[in-house]
Amino acid sequence: MEPEFGDVTAEQLAPPPLPQGPAFNKRDLTIGLVSLAIGLIVGVGGTLTAASLGGGTGSLLASTAIAAATETCDVANKVWITVGDEGQSISMQSEGEESPGAEYIDVLCVLDQLEVPDSVNTRIGSTRALDGRQTATWDDFDASWGYHPDSGLDIVVELSQQ
């Protein structure tokens, strides 16, 4: 014979008690927070040390400037504008009369964000196909570019190796 619902007690329907852990300990919490803070300080310090040994904090900031420029100009995911060398360089190919590429305004935006001097902007804008590959250096950056009306502007900006 099967039990009827009236035969079941509330104690039988109650879930089993949850296992109890150790009591809350303020000392353990304090030790955990102090350990976390020390870990963060050591981690950030190690990152900055590695950056300075690998090219100086200036190179870390310049690398961040390249990523920030692509974000500000909303070109981070464009095919013709590529960040390379783990954020140490950016390559841009503008559209030409016979080939696709990034819009020139996007290239100018990135260059503006990287604080390219007016003199370099003027040199870029006046480069002819006959001039071959041109170069310039400013702050923490080196740039090289070429131009042909058919293929557009091809420019690479990278961190200086100084």
N, CA and C atoms as a LAMMPS dump frame, in Angstrom:
ITEM: TIMESTEP
0
ITEM: NUMBER OF ATOMS
486
ITEM: BOX BOUNDS ff ff ff
-5.0000000000000000e+02 5.0000000000000000e+02
-5.0000000000000000e+02 5.0000000000000000e+02
-5.0000000000000000e+02 5.0000000000000000e+02
ITEM: ATOMS id mol type element x y z
1 1 1 N 0.837 -1.166 0
2 1 2 C 0 0 0
3 1 3 C 0.9 1.252 0
4 2 1 N 0.598 2.226 -0.875
5 2 2 C 1.381 3.46 -0.984
6 2 3 C 0.954 4.452 0.087
7 3 1 N 1.983 5.266 0.601
8 3 2 C 1.606 6.262 1.617
9 3 3 C 0.791 7.381 0.975
10 4 1 N -0.121 7.896 1.746
11 4 2 C -0.922 9.02 1.274
12 4 3 C -0.232 10.312 1.669
13 5 1 N -0.594 11.398 0.982
14 5 2 C 0.032 12.676 1.286
15 5 3 C -0.195 13.071 2.732
16 6 1 N -1.238 12.662 3.294
17 6 2 C -1.525 13.006 4.679
18 6 3 C -0.559 12.336 5.637
19 7 1 N 0.157 11.271 5.195
20 7 2 C 1.079 10.549 6.062
21 7 3 C 2.464 11.185 6.099
22 8 1 N 2.777 12.18 5.235
23 8 2 C 4.093 12.788 5.151
24 8 3 C 4.142 13.971 6.111
25 9 1 N 5.224 14.041 6.881
26 9 2 C 5.362 15.137 7.849
27 9 3 C 6.203 16.258 7.244
28 10 1 N 6.149 17.429 7.854
29 10 2 C 6.922 18.585 7.401
30 10 3 C 8.408 18.314 7.549
31 11 1 N 8.813 17.575 8.543
32 11 2 C 10.227 17.256 8.741
33 11 3 C 10.768 16.403 7.603
34 12 1 N 9.934 15.545 7.039
35 12 2 C 10.365 14.705 5.934
36 12 3 C 10.508 15.497 4.633
37 13 1 N 9.76 16.573 4.461
38 13 2 C 9.823 17.402 3.261
39 13 3 C 10.925 18.451 3.335
40 14 1 N 11.427 18.77 4.517
41 14 2 C 12.436 19.823 4.678
42 14 3 C 13.756 19.379 4.043
43 15 1 N 14.501 20.32 3.37
44 15 2 C 15.787 19.957 2.783
45 15 3 C 16.793 19.652 3.892
46 16 1 N 17.81 18.846 3.549
47 16 2 C 18.817 18.539 4.57
48 16 3 C 19.553 19.82 4.971
49 17 1 N 20.085 19.877 6.152
50 17 2 C 20.792 21.089 6.596
51 17 3 C 22.062 21.298 5.776
52 18 1 N 22.386 22.574 5.515
53 18 2 C 23.6 22.901 4.775
54 18 3 C 24.815 22.642 5.653
55 19 1 N 25.92 22.167 5.04
56 19 2 C 27.123 21.961 5.836
57 19 3 C 27.635 23.308 6.353
58 20 1 N 28.122 23.317 7.542
59 20 2 C 28.619 24.532 8.163
60 20 3 C 30.131 24.608 8.006
61 21 1 N 30.632 25.746 7.528
62 21 2 C 32.067 25.975 7.396
63 21 3 C 32.616 26.594 8.665
64 22 1 N 33.889 26.927 8.624
65 22 2 C 34.481 27.561 9.797
66 22 3 C 33.852 28.939 10.008
67 23 1 N 33.868 29.39 11.189
68 23 2 C 33.298 30.69 11.525
69 23 3 C 34.067 31.801 10.806
70 24 1 N 33.379 32.896 10.52
71 24 2 C 34.003 34.052 9.877
72 24 3 C 35.091 34.59 10.784
73 25 1 N 36.274 34.804 10.154
74 25 2 C 37.418 35.229 10.945
75 25 3 C 37.96 36.53 10.357
76 26 1 N 37.875 37.638 11.11
77 26 2 C 38.337 38.94 10.618
78 26 3 C 39.839 38.922 10.354
79 27 1 N 40.583 38.173 11.127
80 27 2 C 42.047 38.104 10.947
81 27 3 C 42.372 37.479 9.59
82 28 1 N 41.687 36.39 9.23
83 28 2 C 41.93 35.75 7.937
84 28 3 C 41.569 36.685 6.783
85 29 1 N 40.483 37.445 6.936
86 29 2 C 40.092 38.404 5.906
87 29 3 C 41.16 39.477 5.75
88 30 1 N 41.677 39.978 6.855
89 30 2 C 42.719 41.007 6.818
90 30 3 C 43.97 40.473 6.126
91 31 1 N 44.382 39.274 6.458
92 31 2 C 45.564 38.664 5.84
93 31 3 C 45.325 38.484 4.344
94 32 1 N 44.141 38.069 3.956
95 32 2 C 43.823 37.892 2.544
96 32 3 C 43.871 39.2 1.769
97 33 1 N 43.31 40.262 2.342
98 33 2 C 43.323 41.565 1.672
99 33 3 C 44.735 42.129 1.564
100 34 1 N 45.532 41.968 2.617
101 34 2 C 46.919 42.438 2.577
102 34 3 C 47.693 41.655 1.51
103 35 1 N 47.481 40.35 1.425
104 35 2 C 48.156 39.533 0.408
105 35 3 C 47.749 39.964 -0.996
106 36 1 N 46.476 40.272 -1.193
107 36 2 C 45.998 40.735 -2.488
108 36 3 C 46.659 42.062 -2.861
109 37 1 N 46.731 42.99 -1.916
110 37 2 C 47.351 44.291 -2.18
111 37 3 C 48.823 44.132 -2.538
112 38 1 N 49.537 43.289 -1.805
113 38 2 C 50.956 43.061 -2.094
114 38 3 C 51.114 42.441 -3.475
115 39 1 N 50.26 41.497 -3.816
116 39 2 C 50.311 40.865 -5.139
117 39 3 C 50.091 41.875 -6.252
118 40 1 N 49.145 42.781 -6.07
119 40 2 C 48.895 43.813 -7.078
120 40 3 C 50.089 44.751 -7.226
121 41 1 N 50.672 45.148 -6.11
122 41 2 C 51.826 46.049 -6.153
123 41 3 C 52.996 45.374 -6.858
124 42 1 N 53.263 44.118 -6.52
125 42 2 C 54.36 43.388 -7.154
126 42 3 C 54.079 43.192 -8.641
127 43 1 N 52.842 42.878 -8.996
128 43 2 C 52.49 42.671 -10.399
129 43 3 C 52.655 43.931 -11.236
130 44 1 N 52.135 45.044 -10.737
131 44 2 C 52.267 46.316 -11.47
132 44 3 C 53.726 46.736 -11.535
133 45 1 N 54.441 46.602 -10.434
134 45 2 C 55.864 46.952 -10.417
135 45 3 C 56.654 46.097 -11.389
136 46 1 N 56.354 44.819 -11.448
137 46 2 C 57.042 43.921 -12.38
138 46 3 C 56.761 44.284 -13.824
139 47 1 N 55.534 44.65 -14.117
140 47 2 C 55.182 45.052 -15.478
141 47 3 C 55.94 46.31 -15.883
142 48 1 N 55.974 47.302 -15.003
143 48 2 C 56.689 48.54 -15.312
144 48 3 C 58.19 48.301 -15.435
145 49 1 N 58.727 47.418 -14.597
146 49 2 C 60.152 47.096 -14.689
147 49 3 C 60.464 46.427 -16.016
148 50 1 N 59.638 45.469 -16.402
149 50 2 C 59.851 44.786 -17.685
150 50 3 C 59.742 45.769 -18.844
151 51 1 N 58.786 46.691 -18.752
152 51 2 C 58.63 47.685 -19.822
153 51 3 C 59.841 48.598 -19.901
154 52 1 N 60.354 48.987 -18.754
155 52 2 C 61.5 49.897 -18.788
156 52 3 C 62.749 49.183 -19.277
157 53 1 N 62.905 47.908 -18.942
158 53 2 C 64.057 47.154 -19.431
159 53 3 C 63.93 46.873 -20.921
160 54 1 N 62.698 46.734 -21.395
161 54 2 C 62.475 46.388 -22.797
162 54 3 C 62.417 47.594 -23.716
163 55 1 N 62.578 48.778 -23.225
164 55 2 C 62.54 49.936 -24.111
165 55 3 C 62.137 51.2 -23.405
166 56 1 N 62.009 51.141 -22.118
167 56 2 C 61.684 52.339 -21.349
168 56 3 C 60.199 52.517 -21.187
169 57 1 N 59.843 53.263 -20.135
170 57 2 C 58.433 53.513 -19.895
171 57 3 C 57.845 54.318 -21.032
172 58 1 N 58.682 55.101 -21.698
173 58 2 C 58.208 55.848 -22.862
174 58 3 C 57.669 54.918 -23.93
175 59 1 N 58.321 53.778 -24.127
176 59 2 C 57.843 52.837 -25.138
177 59 3 C 56.529 52.202 -24.706
178 60 1 N 56.364 51.981 -23.397
179 60 2 C 55.098 51.453 -22.902
180 60 3 C 53.989 52.463 -23.161
181 61 1 N 54.254 53.734 -22.883
182 61 2 C 53.263 54.775 -23.115
183 61 3 C 53 54.953 -24.605
184 62 1 N 54.039 54.89 -25.428
185 62 2 C 53.864 55.036 -26.872
186 62 3 C 53.05 53.879 -27.426
187 63 1 N 53.321 52.672 -26.934
188 63 2 C 52.567 51.504 -27.356
189 63 3 C 51.092 51.688 -27.008
190 64 1 N 50.838 52.221 -25.815
191 64 2 C 49.475 52.498 -25.404
192 64 3 C 48.872 53.584 -26.28
193 65 1 N 49.69 54.544 -26.708
194 65 2 C 49.205 55.62 -27.578
195 65 3 C 48.721 55.065 -28.914
196 66 1 N 49.405 54.071 -29.439
197 66 2 C 48.986 53.462 -30.71
198 66 3 C 47.615 52.813 -30.546
199 67 1 N 47.436 52.032 -29.49
200 67 2 C 46.14 51.39 -29.245
201 67 3 C 45.058 52.432 -28.995
202 68 1 N 45.392 53.465 -28.22
203 68 2 C 44.419 54.52 -27.925
204 68 3 C 44.012 55.266 -29.2
205 69 1 N 44.964 55.485 -30.093
206 69 2 C 44.664 56.183 -31.345
207 69 3 C 43.66 55.401 -32.177
208 70 1 N 43.827 54.088 -32.256
209 70 2 C 42.892 53.285 -33.049
210 70 3 C 41.503 53.274 -32.41
211 71 1 N 41.449 53.295 -31.087
212 71 2 C 40.158 53.331 -30.399
213 71 3 C 39.48 54.69 -30.597
214 72 1 N 40.243 55.774 -30.383
215 72 2 C 39.689 57.121 -30.518
216 72 3 C 39.15 57.358 -31.923
217 73 1 N 39.883 56.886 -32.919
218 73 2 C 39.49 57.094 -34.324
219 73 3 C 38.516 56.032 -34.82
220 74 1 N 38.162 55.086 -33.952
221 74 2 C 37.228 54.011 -34.286
222 74 3 C 37.679 53.218 -35.514
223 75 1 N 38.971 52.872 -35.519
224 75 2 C 39.527 52.094 -36.63
225 75 3 C 40.179 50.801 -36.138
226 76 1 N 39.924 50.428 -34.885
227 76 2 C 40.6 49.275 -34.289
228 76 3 C 40.358 47.983 -35.06
229 77 1 N 39.232 47.866 -35.712
230 77 2 C 38.917 46.609 -36.407
231 77 3 C 38.836 46.775 -37.92
232 78 1 N 39.492 47.783 -38.45
233 78 2 C 39.48 48.006 -39.903
234 78 3 C 40.578 47.175 -40.563
235 79 1 N 40.288 46.649 -41.728
236 79 2 C 41.214 45.776 -42.448
237 79 3 C 42.482 46.502 -42.865
238 80 1 N 42.379 47.748 -43.263
239 80 2 C 43.511 48.464 -43.845
240 80 3 C 44.341 49.22 -42.814
241 81 1 N 43.964 49.124 -41.556
242 81 2 C 44.719 49.76 -40.469
243 81 3 C 44.974 48.674 -39.432
244 82 1 N 46.235 48.289 -39.283
245 82 2 C 46.569 47.151 -38.43
246 82 3 C 47.622 47.491 -37.401
247 83 1 N 47.331 47.157 -36.16
248 83 2 C 48.324 47.284 -35.09
249 83 3 C 49.132 45.99 -35.079
250 84 1 N 50.453 46.118 -35.06
251 84 2 C 51.316 44.942 -35.09
252 84 3 C 52.375 44.98 -34.006
253 85 1 N 53.18 43.96 -33.992
254 85 2 C 54.307 43.871 -33.057
255 85 3 C 53.879 44.11 -31.616
256 86 1 N 52.76 43.478 -31.235
257 86 2 C 52.244 43.582 -29.869
258 86 3 C 52.032 45.04 -29.453
259 87 1 N 51.478 45.838 -30.351
260 87 2 C 51.173 47.226 -30.048
261 87 3 C 52.318 48.184 -30.287
262 88 1 N 53.409 47.691 -30.841
263 88 2 C 54.592 48.522 -31.058
264 88 3 C 54.586 49.226 -32.414
265 89 1 N 53.648 48.877 -33.301
266 89 2 C 53.608 49.508 -34.624
267 89 3 C 52.177 49.539 -35.147
268 90 1 N 51.982 50.387 -36.135
269 90 2 C 50.698 50.438 -36.835
270 90 3 C 50.99 50.63 -38.315
271 91 1 N 50.315 49.85 -39.151
272 91 2 C 50.456 49.933 -40.614
273 91 3 C 49.12 50.377 -41.188
274 92 1 N 49.181 51.361 -42.081
275 92 2 C 47.953 51.884 -42.669
276 92 3 C 48.108 51.989 -44.181
277 93 1 N 47.087 51.564 -44.898
278 93 2 C 47.062 51.623 -46.358
279 93 3 C 45.798 52.362 -46.751
280 94 1 N 45.967 53.545 -47.366
281 94 2 C 44.78 54.309 -47.785
282 94 3 C 44.338 53.841 -49.169
283 95 1 N 43.126 54.208 -49.515
284 95 2 C 42.614 53.831 -50.828
285 95 3 C 43.311 54.647 -51.913
286 96 1 N 43.472 54.016 -53.062
287 96 2 C 44.048 54.685 -54.225
288 96 3 C 43.039 54.689 -55.359
289 97 1 N 43.44 55.189 -56.495
290 97 2 C 42.529 55.241 -57.633
291 97 3 C 42.17 53.847 -58.142
292 98 1 N 43.09 52.882 -57.951
293 98 2 C 42.853 51.53 -58.474
294 98 3 C 42.875 50.443 -57.402
295 99 1 N 42.916 50.817 -56.131
296 99 2 C 42.945 49.786 -55.094
297 99 3 C 42.183 50.243 -53.851
298 100 1 N 41.598 49.282 -53.15
299 100 2 C 40.857 49.619 -51.924
300 100 3 C 41.826 49.949 -50.79
301 101 1 N 41.306 50.546 -49.759
302 101 2 C 42.113 50.873 -48.589
303 101 3 C 41.282 51.67 -47.603
304 102 1 N 41.943 52.089 -46.535
305 102 2 C 41.27 52.893 -45.518
306 102 3 C 40.97 54.277 -46.086
307 103 1 N 39.948 54.907 -45.556
308 103 2 C 39.676 56.284 -45.942
309 103 3 C 40.799 57.157 -45.421
310 104 1 N 41.216 58.107 -46.22
311 104 2 C 42.351 58.961 -45.858
312 104 3 C 42.084 59.724 -44.555
313 105 1 N 40.827 60.061 -44.309
314 105 2 C 40.471 60.784 -43.087
315 105 3 C 40.763 59.925 -41.844
316 106 1 N 40.596 58.588 -41.959
317 106 2 C 40.911 57.689 -40.842
318 106 3 C 42.412 57.658 -40.58
319 107 1 N 43.21 57.632 -41.654
320 107 2 C 44.665 57.652 -41.513
321 107 3 C 45.097 58.954 -40.848
322 108 1 N 44.53 60.081 -41.298
323 108 2 C 44.86 61.382 -40.71
324 108 3 C 44.48 61.446 -39.234
325 109 1 N 43.371 60.841 -38.872
326 109 2 C 42.942 60.827 -37.468
327 109 3 C 43.973 60.116 -36.599
328 110 1 N 44.42 58.935 -37.046
329 110 2 C 45.421 58.176 -36.28
330 110 3 C 46.711 58.991 -36.162
331 111 1 N 47.157 59.575 -37.266
332 111 2 C 48.389 60.374 -37.235
333 111 3 C 48.241 61.559 -36.286
334 112 1 N 47.076 62.176 -36.284
335 112 2 C 46.824 63.291 -35.371
336 112 3 C 46.894 62.818 -33.92
337 113 1 N 46.318 61.666 -33.63
338 113 2 C 46.342 61.119 -32.264
339 113 3 C 47.76 60.769 -31.824
340 114 1 N 48.616 60.404 -32.779
341 114 2 C 50.017 60.1 -32.458
342 114 3 C 50.882 61.364 -32.452
343 115 1 N 50.216 62.513 -32.559
344 115 2 C 50.859 63.825 -32.481
345 115 3 C 51.999 63.998 -33.488
346 116 1 N 51.7 63.608 -34.733
347 116 2 C 52.659 63.796 -35.82
348 116 3 C 52.841 65.306 -36.014
349 117 1 N 54.082 65.774 -36.044
350 117 2 C 54.306 67.208 -36.239
351 117 3 C 53.786 67.688 -37.596
352 118 1 N 53.441 68.965 -37.66
353 118 2 C 52.943 69.551 -38.913
354 118 3 C 53.931 69.358 -40.053
355 119 1 N 55.227 69.465 -39.741
356 119 2 C 56.238 69.322 -40.8
357 119 3 C 56.186 67.927 -41.425
358 120 1 N 55.968 66.914 -40.611
359 120 2 C 55.891 65.542 -41.133
360 120 3 C 54.593 65.368 -41.914
361 121 1 N 53.493 65.919 -41.399
362 121 2 C 52.217 65.848 -42.133
363 121 3 C 52.354 66.495 -43.513
364 122 1 N 53.046 67.606 -43.576
365 122 2 C 53.252 68.286 -44.858
366 122 3 C 54.079 67.419 -45.794
367 123 1 N 55.131 66.785 -45.264
368 123 2 C 55.96 65.894 -46.093
369 123 3 C 55.151 64.715 -46.609
370 124 1 N 54.299 64.141 -45.74
371 124 2 C 53.458 63.016 -46.163
372 124 3 C 52.52 63.467 -47.276
373 125 1 N 51.884 64.62 -47.08
374 125 2 C 50.916 65.12 -48.052
375 125 3 C 51.515 65.529 -49.387
376 126 1 N 52.805 65.824 -49.405
377 126 2 C 53.421 66.259 -50.662
378 126 3 C 54.298 65.182 -51.298
379 127 1 N 54.271 63.97 -50.765
380 127 2 C 55.072 62.877 -51.332
381 127 3 C 54.477 62.438 -52.668
382 128 1 N 55.367 62.278 -53.665
383 128 2 C 54.958 61.798 -54.984
384 128 3 C 55.46 60.377 -55.174
385 129 1 N 54.918 59.683 -56.125
386 129 2 C 55.355 58.319 -56.418
387 129 3 C 56.842 58.286 -56.753
388 130 1 N 57.349 59.314 -57.425
389 130 2 C 58.76 59.37 -57.812
390 130 3 C 59.698 59.557 -56.61
391 131 1 N 59.162 59.975 -55.477
392 131 2 C 60.001 60.256 -54.304
393 131 3 C 60.459 58.99 -53.576
394 132 1 N 59.839 57.87 -53.857
395 132 2 C 60.223 56.628 -53.174
396 132 3 C 59.766 56.633 -51.724
397 133 1 N 60.369 55.763 -50.957
398 133 2 C 59.992 55.616 -49.544
399 133 3 C 60.615 56.76 -48.743
400 134 1 N 59.801 57.408 -47.929
401 134 2 C 60.24 58.528 -47.106
402 134 3 C 60.22 58.108 -45.627
403 135 1 N 60.983 58.811 -44.796
404 135 2 C 61.032 58.491 -43.37
405 135 3 C 60.985 59.772 -42.537
406 136 1 N 60.556 59.603 -41.289
407 136 2 C 60.551 60.712 -40.332
408 136 3 C 60.593 60.127 -38.922
409 137 1 N 61.066 60.957 -37.979
410 137 2 C 61.119 60.569 -36.572
411 137 3 C 60.597 61.736 -35.736
412 138 1 N 59.803 61.428 -34.715
413 138 2 C 59.353 62.426 -33.744
414 138 3 C 59.082 61.707 -32.426
415 139 1 N 59.256 62.39 -31.333
416 139 2 C 59.039 61.847 -29.988
417 139 3 C 59.562 60.408 -29.906
418 140 1 N 58.662 59.452 -29.638
419 140 2 C 59.055 58.042 -29.504
420 140 3 C 58.775 57.235 -30.769
421 141 1 N 58.52 57.903 -31.894
422 141 2 C 58.074 57.203 -33.095
423 141 3 C 59.003 57.397 -34.292
424 142 1 N 59.046 56.362 -35.135
425 142 2 C 59.667 56.41 -36.454
426 142 3 C 58.558 56.091 -37.453
427 143 1 N 58.586 56.727 -38.598
428 143 2 C 57.587 56.446 -39.63
429 143 3 C 58.274 56.309 -40.979
430 144 1 N 57.7 55.476 -41.822
431 144 2 C 58.132 55.401 -43.217
432 144 3 C 56.868 55.282 -44.058
433 145 1 N 56.902 55.899 -45.23
434 145 2 C 55.732 55.891 -46.086
435 145 3 C 56.123 56.011 -47.546
436 146 1 N 55.19 55.584 -48.348
437 146 2 C 55.294 55.728 -49.786
438 146 3 C 53.922 56.09 -50.321
439 147 1 N 53.895 56.657 -51.504
440 147 2 C 52.617 57.057 -52.091
441 147 3 C 52.637 56.819 -53.588
442 148 1 N 51.537 56.319 -54.074
443 148 2 C 51.304 56.234 -55.522
444 148 3 C 49.814 56.492 -55.725
445 149 1 N 49.451 57.296 -56.724
446 149 2 C 48.021 57.602 -56.916
447 149 3 C 47.168 56.351 -57.116
448 150 1 N 47.732 55.323 -57.751
449 150 2 C 46.958 54.112 -58.005
450 150 3 C 46.718 53.298 -56.734
451 151 1 N 47.716 53.234 -55.871
452 151 2 C 47.593 52.377 -54.682
453 151 3 C 47.415 53.156 -53.38
454 152 1 N 47.545 54.467 -53.382
455 152 2 C 47.317 55.276 -52.193
456 152 3 C 48.555 55.398 -51.308
457 153 1 N 48.334 55.858 -50.099
458 153 2 C 49.4 56.046 -49.115
459 153 3 C 49.606 54.754 -48.347
460 154 1 N 50.857 54.344 -48.209
461 154 2 C 51.222 53.181 -47.396
462 154 3 C 52.163 53.713 -46.324
463 155 1 N 51.734 53.683 -45.055
464 155 2 C 52.545 54.253 -43.984
465 155 3 C 52.644 53.283 -42.814
466 156 1 N 53.838 53.197 -42.246
467 156 2 C 54.086 52.394 -41.051
468 156 3 C 54.662 53.316 -39.994
469 157 1 N 54.05 53.311 -38.82
470 157 2 C 54.565 54.065 -37.676
471 157 3 C 54.916 53.05 -36.611
472 158 1 N 56.139 53.172 -36.081
473 158 2 C 56.57 52.215 -35.063
474 158 3 C 57.345 52.933 -33.966
475 159 1 N 57.472 52.242 -32.86
476 159 2 C 58.255 52.806 -31.761
477 159 3 C 59.709 52.915 -32.171
478 160 1 N 60.334 54.006 -31.772
479 160 2 C 61.755 54.203 -32.08
480 160 3 C 62.572 53.115 -31.406
481 161 1 N 63.625 52.691 -32.067
482 161 2 C 64.503 51.655 -31.52
483 161 3 C 65.67 52.246 -30.743
484 162 1 N 65.63 53.539 -30.457
485 162 2 C 66.711 54.22 -29.742
486 162 3 C 66.813 53.753 -28.32
